[in-house]
C-alpha cells in the first residue's frame, strides 16, 4: 500500500513509486508552483512598470514637440525683432543723412 503503480505509455510495463518519492515529487511540484506564482507576479509588476515608462516617454515626446514649437516661435519673433531693429536703424541713418 506504500507504493502505487503507474502504466508506461510506451508499453505495458509498470514501475513503482514509493510513498516517500511521491511526497518528494509533490513537494517539488509545490515548490515549482510557488516559484511560478512569484515569477508571474514579477512579470505583472514589470509589465506595469513598462506601461508607466512608455506613457512617460510618450508624455516627454509630446513635451519635446511643444518645446520645439515654442523655440521656433521665439526664434521667429527674435528674427522679426532683429529685422525691425535693423530697419529702424537704417531709417535713422537715412534721416540723419538728410539733415
C-alpha positions, 0 to 999 in steps of 0.5 A: 500500500506504500507504493502505487503503480503507474502504466508506461505509455510506451508499453505495458510495463509498470514501475513503482513509486514509493510513498516517500518519492511521491511526497518528494515529487509533490513537494517539488511540484509545490515548490515549482508552483510557488516559484511560478506564482512569484515569477508571474507576479514579477512579470505583472509588476514589470509589465506595469512598470513598462506601461508607466515608462512608455506613457512617460516617454510618450508624455516627454515626446509630446513635451519635446514637440511643444518645446520645439514649437515654442523655440521656433516661435521665439526664434521667429519673433527674435528674427522679426525683432532683429529685422525691425531693429535693423530697419529702424536703424537704417531709417535713422541713418537715412534721416540723419543723412538728410539733415 
